[in-house]
Amino acid sequence: MLRKKQQKQILIIEDESDLLKFSSWLLEAEGYKTLQAADGEEGIKIARQQQVDMILLDIRLPHRYGWDIMAEIKSTPDLRHIPIVVFTASADIEYKDKAFKMGAVDFLVKPVSAETLRKCVAAVFKNG
């Protein structure tokens, strides 16, 4: 089972360095590989260059909002299959509705517990 997890690569697009490091550390401790991007442009570039199995996407990013990044990913044939979990500080129901309408598979409100993040990622890969 651990071997299968190690094959999964998660791209974390998050501009808060502490949260980016924590999420990456936690997921790597669970046996996943992680890629990190501090903004959306870098995230899209990585998604195009690497084999990405899932994306954790913050909405409030420098330069371009996560909504724009999500729209670009979902409209790109080679990327649209990648499950996206929106990872944001806003608990606004409109954000959650918009995320699911745009194709997100889950919506996490920061700060998120380690257990919640673990369960979310495991569920995405189990159901995907």
N, C-alpha and C positions, 0 to 999 in steps of 0.2 A: 504493500500500500504506500509506504513512504517513497518507494522508487517512482511510482506514478506521479506523486506530488512534485518530486524533484524535476520532472519534465515540464511542469507548468511554470510559465513565466508571466509575472505580473508587472505591468507598467504603472507606477504611481506618479500622477501629475499633481503636485502640491507645492505651493510657494513657501509655506511655513517650514523652515529647515528642521526644527525639532520634531514636528509631526511626520515629516518625510522620513527622517532617520528612524523614528520609533516604529512607524508602519513597516518600513523595510526590514528592520531588525526582527520584529515580531513574525512577519511572514517568512523570512528566511529561517527563523527558528522552527517554523512549522514544516520546513522542507521545500518551500517554493523558491524560485529564483526571482529576484526583483530588478527592475530597471527604474531609475529615478529621473524625473524632469521637474525643474523648478518653475517652468511656465509652459503654456500650451503649444507654442511653436516648437519648442524642444521636444515636447511629448509627441506631437504629430511626426516629427522627423524620426524619432526613435521607433514609433509604431510602424513606419514605412520601411525601416531598415532591419528591424528585428522580428523574430517570431514572437508575437505577443498573444497570450491566451486570455488575458483579462486586463481591464484598465480601471484603476481607482482614480476618479477625476474630481478635483476641487472645482467649484464654480467661480469663486472670486480669485482670479489669477491676474498677474500683471500683463499688460499689453492687450490681451484678448480674454473675454469671459469664457468660462468653461462651456457655456451654451454654444458659443461659436465653434469651439473645438469639437464638441459632441456632434454638432450638425455636420461638420466637415468629415469626421470619422464615419458617421452613419451614411454619408452620401458618396463615400469612396468605395468602389466595389471590392478592392483588396482588403479593406479594413472593416467594413460594415458588420461582419460576422462576430467581431470581438465584443464580448459582453462588457458593458460599462456599468460600474457602480458609482453613483454620484456620492461625493464625500464632501459635505459642506457644513458650515457653521449655522446656516439658516434653517430653522425648523418650520418655516413658512409653508403652509399646505399648497400654495400656488407653485412653489419651487418643486415640491414633491410631485404634484400633478404634471407639471411641465416635463420633469425628468422622465417619468414613465411614458408620457406621450411621445417623447423624442426617442424612446427605445432603451432607456436604462433598465437594468435587470433588478436593481435594488437602490435604496436611498438611505445613506447613513448620515446622522447628524453629529457633528463634532461638538464637544469631545466625545469620542467613541471609546468604549472599553475594549481591552484586548480580547476578551471573550466574544463580544459582539462582532468584532472584525474577523476573528477566526471562524466563527459560525457562518458569517456572510460569505466569505471566500469559499469555504467548504461546500456550502449550499449551491453556489454558482457552478462550481465544477461538478458537483453531483448531478445537478439538473441539466447541465449543459451537455 
